[in-house]
Amino acid sequence: MAAALQCRFFGHIIDVEKALAVRAAALPKHRRDLRFECVKCGKPVGPRAAGERHSAHFVHLQANPDCPITDPRLDF
């Protein structure tokens, strides 16, 4: 499945780097109020920074197997 590299944020399409910057700039008490939504299904997503095994991307906050850009399960 494809990784989500963009989301909808208050009606605008933004990339994951912008979303990470927005989240980092927000006060901790306001971070939960940020509404990042999947561009395909509209469900809430969160930005994830790049790691050793993946590039920066969005993940659904609750599993949504019907969405075409849901992350595959990673088994460590």
PDB file of N, CA, C, O and CB in Angstrom:
ATOM      1  N   MET A   1       0.830  -1.178   0.000  1.00  0.00           N
ATOM      2  CA  MET A   1       0.000   0.000   0.000  1.00  0.00           C
ATOM      3  C   MET A   1       0.876   1.243   0.000  1.00  0.00           C
ATOM      4  O   MET A   1       1.989   1.226   0.525  1.00  0.00           O
ATOM      5  CB  MET A   1      -0.945  -0.003   1.203  1.00  0.00           C
ATOM      6  N   ALA A   2       0.386   2.291  -0.573  1.00  0.00           N
ATOM      7  CA  ALA A   2       1.144   3.541  -0.671  1.00  0.00           C
ATOM      8  C   ALA A   2       1.161   4.270   0.668  1.00  0.00           C
ATOM      9  O   ALA A   2       0.197   4.215   1.431  1.00  0.00           O
ATOM     10  CB  ALA A   2       0.549   4.449  -1.759  1.00  0.00           C
ATOM     11  N   ALA A   3       2.263   4.949   0.940  1.00  0.00           N
ATOM     12  CA  ALA A   3       2.371   5.769   2.142  1.00  0.00           C
ATOM     13  C   ALA A   3       1.700   7.109   1.881  1.00  0.00           C
ATOM     14  O   ALA A   3       1.781   7.652   0.779  1.00  0.00           O
ATOM     15  CB  ALA A   3       3.860   5.964   2.561  1.00  0.00           C
ATOM     16  N   ALA A   4       1.042   7.633   2.898  1.00  0.00           N
ATOM     17  CA  ALA A   4       0.388   8.937   2.785  1.00  0.00           C
ATOM     18  C   ALA A   4       1.427  10.032   3.001  1.00  0.00           C
ATOM     19  O   ALA A   4       2.037  10.109   4.068  1.00  0.00           O
ATOM     20  CB  ALA A   4      -0.782   9.072   3.811  1.00  0.00           C
ATOM     21  N   LEU A   5       1.627  10.867   2.006  1.00  0.00           N
ATOM     22  CA  LEU A   5       2.611  11.940   2.081  1.00  0.00           C
ATOM     23  C   LEU A   5       1.972  13.315   2.167  1.00  0.00           C
ATOM     24  O   LEU A   5       2.670  14.312   2.346  1.00  0.00           O
ATOM     25  CB  LEU A   5       3.520  11.883   0.889  1.00  0.00           C
ATOM     26  N   GLN A   6       0.639  13.380   2.042  1.00  0.00           N
ATOM     27  CA  GLN A   6      -0.098  14.621   2.148  1.00  0.00           C
ATOM     28  C   GLN A   6      -1.327  14.404   3.014  1.00  0.00           C
ATOM     29  O   GLN A   6      -1.802  13.280   3.181  1.00  0.00           O
ATOM     30  CB  GLN A   6      -0.493  15.148   0.758  1.00  0.00           C
ATOM     31  N   CYS A   7      -1.834  15.509   3.564  1.00  0.00           N
ATOM     32  CA  CYS A   7      -3.080  15.448   4.325  1.00  0.00           C
ATOM     33  C   CYS A   7      -3.859  16.728   4.075  1.00  0.00           C
ATOM     34  O   CYS A   7      -3.366  17.668   3.453  1.00  0.00           O
ATOM     35  CB  CYS A   7      -2.807  15.250   5.849  1.00  0.00           C
ATOM     36  N   ARG A   8      -5.073  16.739   4.568  1.00  0.00           N
ATOM     37  CA  ARG A   8      -5.893  17.943   4.525  1.00  0.00           C
ATOM     38  C   ARG A   8      -5.822  18.561   5.924  1.00  0.00           C
ATOM     39  O   ARG A   8      -6.026  17.879   6.928  1.00  0.00           O
ATOM     40  CB  ARG A   8      -7.394  17.626   4.090  1.00  0.00           C
ATOM     41  N   PHE A   9      -5.530  19.862   5.970  1.00  0.00           N
ATOM     42  CA  PHE A   9      -5.401  20.581   7.236  1.00  0.00           C
ATOM     43  C   PHE A   9      -6.219  21.860   7.128  1.00  0.00           C
ATOM     44  O   PHE A   9      -5.823  22.805   6.446  1.00  0.00           O
ATOM     45  CB  PHE A   9      -3.897  20.893   7.574  1.00  0.00           C
ATOM     46  N   PHE A  10      -7.362  21.883   7.806  1.00  0.00           N
ATOM     47  CA  PHE A  10      -8.284  23.012   7.751  1.00  0.00           C
ATOM     48  C   PHE A  10      -8.566  23.430   6.307  1.00  0.00           C
ATOM     49  O   PHE A  10      -8.533  24.612   5.965  1.00  0.00           O
ATOM     50  CB  PHE A  10      -7.719  24.194   8.538  1.00  0.00           C
ATOM     51  N   GLY A  11      -8.849  22.413   5.460  1.00  0.00           N
ATOM     52  CA  GLY A  11      -9.245  22.657   4.083  1.00  0.00           C
ATOM     53  C   GLY A  11      -8.118  22.791   3.074  1.00  0.00           C
ATOM     54  O   GLY A  11      -8.376  22.930   1.878  1.00  0.00           O
ATOM     55  N   HIS A  12      -6.877  22.754   3.533  1.00  0.00           N
ATOM     56  CA  HIS A  12      -5.729  22.897   2.631  1.00  0.00           C
ATOM     57  C   HIS A  12      -4.940  21.584   2.590  1.00  0.00           C
ATOM     58  O   HIS A  12      -4.824  20.889   3.599  1.00  0.00           O
ATOM     59  CB  HIS A  12      -4.811  24.075   3.084  1.00  0.00           C
ATOM     60  N   ILE A  13      -4.408  21.261   1.434  1.00  0.00           N
ATOM     61  CA  ILE A  13      -3.553  20.087   1.295  1.00  0.00           C
ATOM     62  C   ILE A  13      -2.131  20.506   1.660  1.00  0.00           C
ATOM     63  O   ILE A  13      -1.581  21.444   1.083  1.00  0.00           O
ATOM     64  CB  ILE A  13      -3.621  19.492  -0.164  1.00  0.00           C
ATOM     65  N   ILE A  14      -1.540  19.794   2.632  1.00  0.00           N
ATOM     66  CA  ILE A  14      -0.162  20.076   3.043  1.00  0.00           C
ATOM     67  C   ILE A  14       0.636  18.783   3.031  1.00  0.00           C
ATOM     68  O   ILE A  14       0.068  17.695   3.124  1.00  0.00           O
ATOM     69  CB  ILE A  14      -0.119  20.735   4.452  1.00  0.00           C
ATOM     70  N   ASP A  15       1.954  18.902   2.916  1.00  0.00           N
ATOM     71  CA  ASP A  15       2.799  17.706   2.938  1.00  0.00           C
ATOM     72  C   ASP A  15       3.198  17.377   4.381  1.00  0.00           C
ATOM     73  O   ASP A  15       2.949  18.147   5.308  1.00  0.00           O
ATOM     74  CB  ASP A  15       4.065  17.911   2.054  1.00  0.00           C
ATOM     75  N   VAL A  16       3.811  16.235   4.531  1.00  0.00           N
ATOM     76  CA  VAL A  16       4.136  15.738   5.868  1.00  0.00           C
ATOM     77  C   VAL A  16       5.162  16.631   6.572  1.00  0.00           C
ATOM     78  O   VAL A  16       5.101  16.791   7.791  1.00  0.00           O
ATOM     79  CB  VAL A  16       4.666  14.305   5.781  1.00  0.00           C
ATOM     80  N   GLU A  17       6.094  17.210   5.831  1.00  0.00           N
ATOM     81  CA  GLU A  17       7.088  18.091   6.463  1.00  0.00           C
ATOM     82  C   GLU A  17       6.421  19.340   7.040  1.00  0.00           C
ATOM     83  O   GLU A  17       6.783  19.787   8.127  1.00  0.00           O
ATOM     84  CB  GLU A  17       8.177  18.497   5.446  1.00  0.00           C
ATOM     85  N   LYS A  18       5.459  19.898   6.328  1.00  0.00           N
ATOM     86  CA  LYS A  18       4.718  21.061   6.823  1.00  0.00           C
ATOM     87  C   LYS A  18       3.909  20.678   8.065  1.00  0.00           C
ATOM     88  O   LYS A  18       3.866  21.435   9.034  1.00  0.00           O
ATOM     89  CB  LYS A  18       3.783  21.627   5.720  1.00  0.00           C
ATOM     90  N   ALA A  19       3.271  19.509   8.037  1.00  0.00           N
ATOM     91  CA  ALA A  19       2.488  19.047   9.182  1.00  0.00           C
ATOM     92  C   ALA A  19       3.373  18.851  10.415  1.00  0.00           C
ATOM     93  O   ALA A  19       2.981  19.204  11.528  1.00  0.00           O
ATOM     94  CB  ALA A  19       1.767  17.738   8.838  1.00  0.00           C
ATOM     95  N   LEU A  20       4.552  18.293  10.215  1.00  0.00           N
ATOM     96  CA  LEU A  20       5.482  18.121  11.333  1.00  0.00           C
ATOM     97  C   LEU A  20       5.897  19.481  11.902  1.00  0.00           C
ATOM     98  O   LEU A  20       6.024  19.633  13.117  1.00  0.00           O
ATOM     99  CB  LEU A  20       6.730  17.327  10.883  1.00  0.00           C
ATOM    100  N   ALA A  21       6.108  20.471  11.024  1.00  0.00           N
ATOM    101  CA  ALA A  21       6.481  21.814  11.472  1.00  0.00           C
ATOM    102  C   ALA A  21       5.335  22.476  12.230  1.00  0.00           C
ATOM    103  O   ALA A  21       5.559  23.127  13.251  1.00  0.00           O
ATOM    104  CB  ALA A  21       6.891  22.682  10.275  1.00  0.00           C
ATOM    105  N   VAL A  22       4.111  22.311  11.736  1.00  0.00           N
ATOM    106  CA  VAL A  22       2.938  22.876  12.412  1.00  0.00           C
ATOM    107  C   VAL A  22       2.796  22.263  13.795  1.00  0.00           C
ATOM    108  O   VAL A  22       2.583  22.978  14.774  1.00  0.00           O
ATOM    109  CB  VAL A  22       1.652  22.639  11.582  1.00  0.00           C
ATOM    110  N   ARG A  23       2.910  20.960  13.880  1.00  0.00           N
ATOM    111  CA  ARG A  23       2.781  20.273  15.176  1.00  0.00           C
ATOM    112  C   ARG A  23       3.878  20.714  16.130  1.00  0.00           C
ATOM    113  O   ARG A  23       3.612  20.936  17.311  1.00  0.00           O
ATOM    114  CB  ARG A  23       2.830  18.746  14.990  1.00  0.00           C
ATOM    115  N   ALA A  24       5.106  20.844  15.643  1.00  0.00           N
ATOM    116  CA  ALA A  24       6.220  21.252  16.499  1.00  0.00           C
ATOM    117  C   ALA A  24       6.053  22.688  16.999  1.00  0.00           C
ATOM    118  O   ALA A  24       6.470  23.010  18.111  1.00  0.00           O
ATOM    119  CB  ALA A  24       7.541  21.116  15.743  1.00  0.00           C
ATOM    120  N   ALA A  25       5.442  23.552  16.179  1.00  0.00           N
ATOM    121  CA  ALA A  25       5.273  24.952  16.559  1.00  0.00           C
ATOM    122  C   ALA A  25       4.101  25.167  17.515  1.00  0.00           C
ATOM    123  O   ALA A  25       4.043  26.189  18.199  1.00  0.00           O
ATOM    124  CB  ALA A  25       5.077  25.796  15.323  1.00  0.00           C
ATOM    125  N   ALA A  26       3.175  24.222  17.570  1.00  0.00           N
ATOM    126  CA  ALA A  26       1.997  24.366  18.428  1.00  0.00           C
ATOM    127  C   ALA A  26       2.380  24.154  19.892  1.00  0.00           C
ATOM    128  O   ALA A  26       3.259  23.353  20.211  1.00  0.00           O
ATOM    129  CB  ALA A  26       0.891  23.367  18.011  1.00  0.00           C
ATOM    130  N   LEU A  27       1.709  24.881  20.762  1.00  0.00           N
ATOM    131  CA  LEU A  27       1.899  24.657  22.194  1.00  0.00           C
ATOM    132  C   LEU A  27       1.408  23.256  22.526  1.00  0.00           C
ATOM    133  O   LEU A  27       0.429  22.795  21.940  1.00  0.00           O
ATOM    134  CB  LEU A  27       1.147  25.735  23.046  1.00  0.00           C
ATOM    135  N   PRO A  28       2.068  22.569  23.456  1.00  0.00           N
ATOM    136  CA  PRO A  28       1.663  21.196  23.784  1.00  0.00           C
ATOM    137  C   PRO A  28       0.171  21.042  24.104  1.00  0.00           C
ATOM    138  O   PRO A  28      -0.438  20.040  23.729  1.00  0.00           O
ATOM    139  CB  PRO A  28       2.467  20.710  24.956  1.00  0.00           C
ATOM    140  N   LYS A  29      -0.414  22.010  24.784  1.00  0.00           N
ATOM    141  CA  LYS A  29      -1.832  21.886  25.144  1.00  0.00           C
ATOM    142  C   LYS A  29      -2.755  22.040  23.929  1.00  0.00           C
ATOM    143  O   LYS A  29      -3.935  21.697  24.014  1.00  0.00           O
ATOM    144  CB  LYS A  29      -2.194  22.932  26.199  1.00  0.00           C
ATOM    145  N   HIS A  30      -2.248  22.542  22.813  1.00  0.00           N
ATOM    146  CA  HIS A  30      -3.064  22.724  21.612  1.00  0.00           C
ATOM    147  C   HIS A  30      -2.806  21.666  20.542  1.00  0.00           C
ATOM    148  O   HIS A  30      -3.507  21.641  19.529  1.00  0.00           O
ATOM    149  CB  HIS A  30      -2.812  24.088  21.032  1.00  0.00           C
ATOM    150  N   ARG A  31      -1.843  20.813  20.736  1.00  0.00           N
ATOM    151  CA  ARG A  31      -1.521  19.809  19.703  1.00  0.00           C
ATOM    152  C   ARG A  31      -2.670  18.855  19.431  1.00  0.00           C
ATOM    153  O   ARG A  31      -2.845  18.410  18.297  1.00  0.00           O
ATOM    154  CB  ARG A  31      -0.301  19.013  20.114  1.00  0.00           C
ATOM    155  N   ARG A  32      -3.453  18.532  20.446  1.00  0.00           N
ATOM    156  CA  ARG A  32      -4.600  17.632  20.245  1.00  0.00           C
ATOM    157  C   ARG A  32      -5.698  18.281  19.413  1.00  0.00           C
ATOM    158  O   ARG A  32      -6.540  17.582  18.849  1.00  0.00           O
ATOM    159  CB  ARG A  32      -5.171  17.196  21.590  1.00  0.00           C
ATOM    160  N   ASP A  33      -5.699  19.603  19.332  1.00  0.00           N
ATOM    161  CA  ASP A  33      -6.711  20.312  18.557  1.00  0.00           C
ATOM    162  C   ASP A  33      -6.373  20.394  17.070  1.00  0.00           C
ATOM    163  O   ASP A  33      -7.223  20.783  16.271  1.00  0.00           O
ATOM    164  CB  ASP A  33      -6.893  21.699  19.109  1.00  0.00           C
ATOM    165  N   LEU A  34      -5.168  20.041  16.692  1.00  0.00           N
ATOM    166  CA  LEU A  34      -4.780  20.061  15.278  1.00  0.00           C
ATOM    167  C   LEU A  34      -5.536  18.958  14.545  1.00  0.00           C
ATOM    168  O   LEU A  34      -5.565  17.816  15.003  1.00  0.00           O
ATOM    169  CB  LEU A  34      -3.233  19.880  15.112  1.00  0.00           C
ATOM    170  N   ARG A  35      -6.136  19.287  13.429  1.00  0.00           N
ATOM    171  CA  ARG A  35      -6.947  18.329  12.674  1.00  0.00           C
ATOM    172  C   ARG A  35      -6.294  18.015  11.335  1.00  0.00           C
ATOM    173  O   ARG A  35      -6.488  18.729  10.351  1.00  0.00           O
ATOM    174  CB  ARG A  35      -8.371  18.876  12.456  1.00  0.00           C
ATOM    175  N   PHE A  36      -5.519  16.940  11.313  1.00  0.00           N
ATOM    176  CA  PHE A  36      -4.954  16.445  10.071  1.00  0.00           C
ATOM    177  C   PHE A  36      -5.881  15.339   9.582  1.00  0.00           C
ATOM    178  O   PHE A  36      -6.198  14.422  10.338  1.00  0.00           O
ATOM    179  CB  PHE A  36      -3.471  15.930  10.262  1.00  0.00           C
ATOM    180  N   GLU A  37      -6.319  15.413   8.331  1.00  0.00           N
ATOM    181  CA  GLU A  37      -7.255  14.424   7.790  1.00  0.00           C
ATOM    182  C   GLU A  37      -6.684  13.758   6.548  1.00  0.00           C
ATOM    183  O   GLU A  37      -5.993  14.395   5.753  1.00  0.00           O
ATOM    184  CB  GLU A  37      -8.602  15.080   7.461  1.00  0.00           C
ATOM    185  N   CYS A  38      -6.972  12.490   6.388  1.00  0.00           N
ATOM    186  CA  CYS A  38      -6.540  11.724   5.223  1.00  0.00           C
ATOM    187  C   CYS A  38      -7.157  12.327   3.955  1.00  0.00           C
ATOM    188  O   CYS A  38      -8.343  12.657   3.930  1.00  0.00           O
ATOM    189  CB  CYS A  38      -6.937  10.225   5.371  1.00  0.00           C
ATOM    190  N   VAL A  39      -6.350  12.466   2.915  1.00  0.00           N
ATOM    191  CA  VAL A  39      -6.852  13.028   1.658  1.00  0.00           C
ATOM    192  C   VAL A  39      -7.765  12.054   0.919  1.00  0.00           C
ATOM    193  O   VAL A  39      -8.538  12.480   0.061  1.00  0.00           O
ATOM    194  CB  VAL A  39      -5.688  13.421   0.759  1.00  0.00           C
ATOM    195  N   LYS A  40      -7.697  10.774   1.224  1.00  0.00           N
ATOM    196  CA  LYS A  40      -8.528   9.771   0.539  1.00  0.00           C
ATOM    197  C   LYS A  40      -9.841   9.508   1.270  1.00  0.00           C
ATOM    198  O   LYS A  40     -10.902   9.499   0.645  1.00  0.00           O
ATOM    199  CB  LYS A  40      -7.759   8.467   0.395  1.00  0.00           C
ATOM    200  N   CYS A  41      -9.784   9.293   2.595  1.00  0.00           N
ATOM    201  CA  CYS A  41     -10.984   8.890   3.323  1.00  0.00           C
ATOM    202  C   CYS A  41     -11.505   9.948   4.297  1.00  0.00           C
ATOM    203  O   CYS A  41     -12.631   9.825   4.779  1.00  0.00           O
ATOM    204  CB  CYS A  41     -10.705   7.629   4.072  1.00  0.00           C
ATOM    205  N   GLY A  42     -10.722  10.977   4.595  1.00  0.00           N
ATOM    206  CA  GLY A  42     -11.164  12.035   5.494  1.00  0.00           C
ATOM    207  C   GLY A  42     -11.033  11.729   6.974  1.00  0.00           C
ATOM    208  O   GLY A  42     -11.380  12.566   7.808  1.00  0.00           O
ATOM    209  N   LYS A  43     -10.542  10.552   7.315  1.00  0.00           N
ATOM    210  CA  LYS A  43     -10.378  10.176   8.724  1.00  0.00           C
ATOM    211  C   LYS A  43      -9.132  10.849   9.305  1.00  0.00           C
ATOM    212  O   LYS A  43      -8.228  11.223   8.557  1.00  0.00           O
ATOM    213  CB  LYS A  43     -10.278   8.632   8.874  1.00  0.00           C
ATOM    214  N   PRO A  44      -9.075  11.007  10.631  1.00  0.00           N
ATOM    215  CA  PRO A  44      -7.914  11.653  11.267  1.00  0.00           C
ATOM    216  C   PRO A  44      -6.619  10.872  11.060  1.00  0.00           C
ATOM    217  O   PRO A  44      -6.583   9.646  11.172  1.00  0.00           O
ATOM    218  CB  PRO A  44      -8.166  11.823  12.756  1.00  0.00           C
ATOM    219  N   VAL A  45      -5.565  11.614  10.756  1.00  0.00           N
ATOM    220  CA  VAL A  45      -4.226  11.041  10.609  1.00  0.00           C
ATOM    221  C   VAL A  45      -3.250  11.885  11.421  1.00  0.00           C
ATOM    222  O   VAL A  45      -3.553  13.015  11.803  1.00  0.00           O
ATOM    223  CB  VAL A  45      -3.795  10.976   9.102  1.00  0.00           C
ATOM    224  N   GLY A  46      -2.091  11.326  11.673  1.00  0.00           N
ATOM    225  CA  GLY A  46      -1.039  12.055  12.365  1.00  0.00           C
ATOM    226  C   GLY A  46       0.255  11.949  11.588  1.00  0.00           C
ATOM    227  O   GLY A  46       0.534  10.912  10.988  1.00  0.00           O
ATOM    228  N   PRO A  47       1.049  13.007  11.590  1.00  0.00           N
ATOM    229  CA  PRO A  47       2.332  12.960  10.886  1.00  0.00           C
ATOM    230  C   PRO A  47       3.361  12.183  11.689  1.00  0.00           C
ATOM    231  O   PRO A  47       3.408  12.294  12.914  1.00  0.00           O
ATOM    232  CB  PRO A  47       2.845  14.377  10.604  1.00  0.00           C
ATOM    233  N   ARG A  48       4.179  11.404  11.012  1.00  0.00           N
ATOM    234  CA  ARG A  48       5.257  10.654  11.657  1.00  0.00           C
ATOM    235  C   ARG A  48       6.566  11.056  10.991  1.00  0.00           C
ATOM    236  O   ARG A  48       6.674  11.077   9.764  1.00  0.00           O
ATOM    237  CB  ARG A  48       5.022   9.100  11.560  1.00  0.00           C
ATOM    238  N   ALA A  49       7.542  11.369  11.803  1.00  0.00           N
ATOM    239  CA  ALA A  49       8.858  11.751  11.296  1.00  0.00           C
ATOM    240  C   ALA A  49       9.563  10.531  10.715  1.00  0.00           C
ATOM    241  O   ALA A  49       9.221   9.392  11.031  1.00  0.00           O
ATOM    242  CB  ALA A  49       9.713  12.390  12.415  1.00  0.00           C
ATOM    243  N   ALA A  50      10.534  10.781   9.876  1.00  0.00           N
ATOM    244  CA  ALA A  50      11.324   9.695   9.290  1.00  0.00           C
ATOM    245  C   ALA A  50      12.063   8.946  10.387  1.00  0.00           C
ATOM    246  O   ALA A  50      12.473   9.527  11.392  1.00  0.00           O
ATOM    247  CB  ALA A  50      12.322  10.240   8.240  1.00  0.00           C
ATOM    248  N   GLY A  51      12.224   7.661  10.177  1.00  0.00           N
ATOM    249  CA  GLY A  51      12.961   6.819  11.110  1.00  0.00           C
ATOM    250  C   GLY A  51      13.952   5.964  10.348  1.00  0.00           C
ATOM    251  O   GLY A  51      14.168   6.169   9.154  1.00  0.00           O
ATOM    252  N   GLU A  52      14.543   5.025  11.021  1.00  0.00           N
ATOM    253  CA  GLU A  52      15.527   4.149  10.371  1.00  0.00           C
ATOM    254  C   GLU A  52      14.912   3.289   9.280  1.00  0.00           C
ATOM    255  O   GLU A  52      15.567   2.986   8.283  1.00  0.00           O
ATOM    256  CB  GLU A  52      16.188   3.258  11.399  1.00  0.00           C
ATOM    257  N   ARG A  53      13.641   2.888   9.464  1.00  0.00           N
ATOM    258  CA  ARG A  53      13.017   1.953   8.531  1.00  0.00           C
ATOM    259  C   ARG A  53      11.946   2.569   7.642  1.00  0.00           C
ATOM    260  O   ARG A  53      11.320   1.862   6.853  1.00  0.00           O
ATOM    261  CB  ARG A  53      12.422   0.829   9.289  1.00  0.00           C
ATOM    262  N   HIS A  54      11.722   3.889   7.757  1.00  0.00           N
ATOM    263  CA  HIS A  54      10.679   4.510   6.948  1.00  0.00           C
ATOM    264  C   HIS A  54      10.939   5.997   6.756  1.00  0.00           C
ATOM    265  O   HIS A  54      11.643   6.631   7.543  1.00  0.00           O
ATOM    266  CB  HIS A  54       9.314   4.297   7.591  1.00  0.00           C
ATOM    267  N   SER A  55      10.359   6.536   5.700  1.00  0.00           N
ATOM    268  CA  SER A  55      10.434   7.979   5.468  1.00  0.00           C
ATOM    269  C   SER A  55       9.266   8.639   6.207  1.00  0.00           C
ATOM    270  O   SER A  55       8.366   7.952   6.691  1.00  0.00           O
ATOM    271  CB  SER A  55      10.398   8.317   3.924  1.00  0.00           C
ATOM    272  N   ALA A  56       9.285   9.963   6.290  1.00  0.00           N
ATOM    273  CA  ALA A  56       8.200  10.692   6.943  1.00  0.00           C
ATOM    274  C   ALA A  56       6.891  10.415   6.198  1.00  0.00           C
ATOM    275  O   ALA A  56       6.874  10.362   4.969  1.00  0.00           O
ATOM    276  CB  ALA A  56       8.503  12.225   6.986  1.00  0.00           C
ATOM    277  N   HIS A  57       5.794  10.238   6.945  1.00  0.00           N
ATOM    278  CA  HIS A  57       4.505   9.914   6.352  1.00  0.00           C
ATOM    279  C   HIS A  57       3.395  10.164   7.375  1.00  0.00           C
ATOM    280  O   HIS A  57       3.661  10.497   8.530  1.00  0.00           O
ATOM    281  CB  HIS A  57       4.480   8.442   5.859  1.00  0.00           C
ATOM    282  N   PHE A  58       2.164  10.001   6.935  1.00  0.00           N
ATOM    283  CA  PHE A  58       1.007  10.096   7.821  1.00  0.00           C
ATOM    284  C   PHE A  58       0.497   8.701   8.131  1.00  0.00           C
ATOM    285  O   PHE A  58       0.585   7.796   7.300  1.00  0.00           O
ATOM    286  CB  PHE A  58      -0.112  10.960   7.189  1.00  0.00           C
ATOM    287  N   VAL A  59      -0.039   8.535   9.336  1.00  0.00           N
ATOM    288  CA  VAL A  59      -0.686   7.285   9.721  1.00  0.00           C
ATOM    289  C   VAL A  59      -2.082   7.609  10.248  1.00  0.00           C
ATOM    290  O   VAL A  59      -2.295   8.650  10.868  1.00  0.00           O
ATOM    291  CB  VAL A  59       0.157   6.516  10.793  1.00  0.00           C
ATOM    292  N   HIS A  60      -3.016   6.719   9.999  1.00  0.00           N
ATOM    293  CA  HIS A  60      -4.362   6.885  10.533  1.00  0.00           C
ATOM    294  C   HIS A  60      -4.311   6.723  12.052  1.00  0.00           C
ATOM    295  O   HIS A  60      -3.595   5.863  12.566  1.00  0.00           O
ATOM    296  CB  HIS A  60      -5.351   5.859   9.893  1.00  0.00           C
ATOM    297  N   LEU A  61      -5.072   7.549  12.766  1.00  0.00           N
ATOM    298  CA  LEU A  61      -5.084   7.462  14.226  1.00  0.00           C
ATOM    299  C   LEU A  61      -5.835   6.225  14.692  1.00  0.00           C
ATOM    300  O   LEU A  61      -5.546   5.681  15.758  1.00  0.00           O
ATOM    301  CB  LEU A  61      -5.714   8.717  14.832  1.00  0.00           C
ATOM    302  N   GLN A  62      -6.797   5.781  13.892  1.00  0.00           N
ATOM    303  CA  GLN A  62      -7.477   4.504  14.129  1.00  0.00           C
ATOM    304  C   GLN A  62      -7.381   3.700  12.842  1.00  0.00           C
ATOM    305  O   GLN A  62      -7.492   4.251  11.746  1.00  0.00           O
ATOM    306  CB  GLN A  62      -8.983   4.711  14.570  1.00  0.00           C
ATOM    307  N   ALA A  63      -7.180   2.421  12.975  1.00  0.00           N
ATOM    308  CA  ALA A  63      -7.024   1.561  11.799  1.00  0.00           C
ATOM    309  C   ALA A  63      -8.192   1.757  10.832  1.00  0.00           C
ATOM    310  O   ALA A  63      -9.349   1.820  11.247  1.00  0.00           O
ATOM    311  CB  ALA A  63      -6.923   0.077  12.221  1.00  0.00           C
ATOM    312  N   ASN A  64      -7.878   1.853   9.551  1.00  0.00           N
ATOM    313  CA  ASN A  64      -8.887   1.995   8.513  1.00  0.00           C
ATOM    314  C   ASN A  64      -8.468   1.135   7.318  1.00  0.00           C
ATOM    315  O   ASN A  64      -7.897   1.648   6.356  1.00  0.00           O
ATOM    316  CB  ASN A  64      -9.067   3.496   8.098  1.00  0.00           C
ATOM    317  N   PRO A  65      -8.746  -0.153   7.374  1.00  0.00           N
ATOM    318  CA  PRO A  65      -8.300  -1.052   6.302  1.00  0.00           C
ATOM    319  C   PRO A  65      -8.945  -0.772   4.949  1.00  0.00           C
ATOM    320  O   PRO A  65      -8.467  -1.273   3.931  1.00  0.00           O
ATOM    321  CB  PRO A  65      -8.581  -2.468   6.690  1.00  0.00           C
ATOM    322  N   ASP A  66     -10.018   0.015   4.912  1.00  0.00           N
ATOM    323  CA  ASP A  66     -10.678   0.326   3.648  1.00  0.00           C
ATOM    324  C   ASP A  66     -10.011   1.467   2.893  1.00  0.00           C
ATOM    325  O   ASP A  66     -10.312   1.689   1.720  1.00  0.00           O
ATOM    326  CB  ASP A  66     -12.116   0.667   3.898  1.00  0.00           C
ATOM    327  N   CYS A  67      -9.113   2.191   3.547  1.00  0.00           N
ATOM    328  CA  CYS A  67      -8.448   3.316   2.893  1.00  0.00           C
ATOM    329  C   CYS A  67      -7.271   2.797   2.064  1.00  0.00           C
ATOM    330  O   CYS A  67      -6.497   1.967   2.539  1.00  0.00           O
ATOM    331  CB  CYS A  67      -7.965   4.362   3.941  1.00  0.00           C
ATOM    332  N   PRO A  68      -7.137   3.282   0.833  1.00  0.00           N
ATOM    333  CA  PRO A  68      -6.052   2.797  -0.032  1.00  0.00           C
ATOM    334  C   PRO A  68      -4.653   3.248   0.390  1.00  0.00           C
ATOM    335  O   PRO A  68      -3.665   2.742  -0.142  1.00  0.00           O
ATOM    336  CB  PRO A  68      -6.299   3.249  -1.432  1.00  0.00           C
ATOM    337  N   ILE A  69      -4.548   4.181   1.328  1.00  0.00           N
ATOM    338  CA  ILE A  69      -3.213   4.612   1.762  1.00  0.00           C
ATOM    339  C   ILE A  69      -2.963   4.321   3.241  1.00  0.00           C
ATOM    340  O   ILE A  69      -2.221   5.041   3.908  1.00  0.00           O
ATOM    341  CB  ILE A  69      -3.036   6.102   1.497  1.00  0.00           C
ATOM    342  N   THR A  70      -3.589   3.262   3.742  1.00  0.00           N
ATOM    343  CA  THR A  70      -3.326   2.822   5.109  1.00  0.00           C
ATOM    344  C   THR A  70      -1.962   2.165   5.164  1.00  0.00           C
ATOM    345  O   THR A  70      -1.589   1.408   4.267  1.00  0.00           O
ATOM    346  CB  THR A  70      -4.423   1.849   5.608  1.00  0.00           C
ATOM    347  N   ASP A  71      -1.219   2.456   6.219  1.00  0.00           N
ATOM    348  CA  ASP A  71       0.109   1.867   6.377  1.00  0.00           C
ATOM    349  C   ASP A  71       0.039   0.361   6.544  1.00  0.00           C
ATOM    350  O   ASP A  71      -0.851  -0.147   7.227  1.00  0.00           O
ATOM    351  CB  ASP A  71       0.821   2.482   7.565  1.00  0.00           C
ATOM    352  N   PRO A  72       0.963  -0.355   5.931  1.00  0.00           N
ATOM    353  CA  PRO A  72       1.057  -1.793   6.206  1.00  0.00           C
ATOM    354  C   PRO A  72       1.577  -1.991   7.617  1.00  0.00           C
ATOM    355  O   PRO A  72       2.301  -1.144   8.140  1.00  0.00           O
ATOM    356  CB  PRO A  72       1.980  -2.508   5.173  1.00  0.00           C
ATOM    357  N   ARG A  73       1.216  -3.092   8.228  1.00  0.00           N
ATOM    358  CA  ARG A  73       1.682  -3.388   9.579  1.00  0.00           C
ATOM    359  C   ARG A  73       3.182  -3.649   9.549  1.00  0.00           C
ATOM    360  O   ARG A  73       3.683  -4.353   8.672  1.00  0.00           O
ATOM    361  CB  ARG A  73       0.925  -4.605  10.174  1.00  0.00           C
ATOM    362  N   LEU A  74       3.888  -3.079  10.506  1.00  0.00           N
ATOM    363  CA  LEU A  74       5.321  -3.312  10.625  1.00  0.00           C
ATOM    364  C   LEU A  74       5.570  -4.246  11.802  1.00  0.00           C
ATOM    365  O   LEU A  74       5.243  -3.907  12.940  1.00  0.00           O
ATOM    366  CB  LEU A  74       6.096  -1.974  10.802  1.00  0.00           C
ATOM    367  N   ASP A  75       6.134  -5.395  11.547  1.00  0.00           N
ATOM    368  CA  ASP A  75       6.494  -6.325  12.617  1.00  0.00           C
ATOM    369  C   ASP A  75       7.972  -6.214  12.885  1.00  0.00           C
ATOM    370  O   ASP A  75       8.787  -6.316  11.968  1.00  0.00           O
ATOM    371  CB  ASP A  75       6.114  -7.778  12.255  1.00  0.00           C
ATOM    372  N   PHE A  76       8.317  -6.008  14.121  1.00  0.00           N
ATOM    373  CA  PHE A  76       9.731  -5.860  14.484  1.00  0.00           C
ATOM    374  C   PHE A  76      10.259  -7.140  15.059  1.00  0.00           C
ATOM    375  O   PHE A  76      11.432  -7.215  15.425  1.00  0.00           O
ATOM    376  CB  PHE A  76       9.927  -4.722  15.480  1.00  0.00           C
TER     377      PHE A  76
END
